[in-house]
Amino acid sequence: MMYNKNKVELLRQRYPAGTRICLDSMENDPQPIPSGTMGTVVAVDDMGQLIMKWDNGRGLSLIPGEDSFHVVQQKQEVQRIKPDCPMIGQDGNIFNLMGIASRTLKENSMAEEAKEMCDKIMQSDSYEEALCVLGEYVNITSIDEEMDECKEYEEVEEPDMGMNMSF
């Protein structure tokens, strides 16, 4: 069964990566996953199949409408903390921007997020999509804003209090 692009997108929204599934039955496969087996959605492919990582170690996909299954638990969306990252005013080459964002994430103890971001950018189909991925992980700021902040923290020379004491 092949779905159109809109149906595939709806499936991706309904079964995001991390969704836990329990298989009820898989009738049309010569070596089916046993009923009652639990698994985790890895992705939804362009044909509308749920790419699965089954708890029993197998990787057979689910076909909505053909296989019978139910959702056990949806992945909880975690509010991501995004560090400020001065990219406006930098060389706009996507690899340069990816490096700046990656370094910012690593400096904020977010090395796993940096790798995840880079992987998503490398799979992007366009420059605009890659920029959107950057924005998911960091707050894109101007290098001018960073320079202004630096000026605020520059050392200020202590004024001479003129403590001339003569008796």
C-alpha positions, -999 to +999 in steps of 0.1 A: +000+000+000+014+034-010+002+067+005+003+102-010+026+128+005-001+143+028-011+109+042+026+101+049+030+135+067-001+127+088+014+093+097+046+110+107+027+134+130+006+105+145+036+082+150+067+104+157+100+087+164+100+073+199+063+062+199+059+029+216+038+003+197+023-030+207+017-054+178-017-071+177-012-091+145+009-092+113-011-114+090+006-109+056+042-116+064+059-150+060+080-144+091+058-121+112+067-104+145+048-123+172+016-107+185+021-088+217+056-078+208+065-042+218+086-019+197+096+017+191+090+038+160+122+049+144+107+068+115+079+068+089+093+062+054+080+078+022+057+049+015+040+053+049+055+023+066+065+026+102+102+017+105+104-002+138+130-013+163+113-042+180+122-052+215+130-087+203+158-073+182+140-075+148+135-045+125+105-054+104+084-024+094+047-020+102+022-012+074-008+009+087-041-005+074-025-039+068-009-048+102-029-044+134-012-025+163-019+000+190+001+029+205+012+022+241+030+055+248+038+086+228+073+101+231+070+131+254+081+163+237+108+179+259+110+216+258+145+221+245+167+248+261+184+266+233+216+286+239+222+319+221+244+315+191+259+345+172+254+336+135+239+367+119+268+385+103+289+354+098+298+337+066+265+321+055+280+288+042+258+261+059+289+241+070+303+272+087+270+279+104+267+243+114+302+244+130+294+276+149+261+261+162+278+227+170+305+245+190+279+265+209+260+234+218+291+216+229+302+246+250+268+243+267+273+206+275+249+195+247+272+173+226+245+148+219+223+176+206+252+189+185+255+155+168+218+151+163+216+186+148+245+179+124+229+147+113+196+164+106+213+192+086+232+167+065+199+150+056+182+184+047+170+189+012+176+226+011+195+255+026+163+268+041+155+235+057+190+233+072+186+268+086+153+257+102+171+228+118+197+252+132+169+273+147+155+242+165+187+238+184+200+274+190+187+309+193+202+326+163+216+360+173+237+386+157+275+389+162+268+426+169+247+416+199+276+395+213+300+424+208+276+448+227+275+423+256+313+421+257+315+459+259+292+459+290+316+436+308+348+454+299+369+465+329+362+501+338+392+520+352+388+529+388+386+567+393+413+582+414+397+592+447+424+618+454+431+608+489+458+634+497+461+635+534+484+662+547+484+672+583 
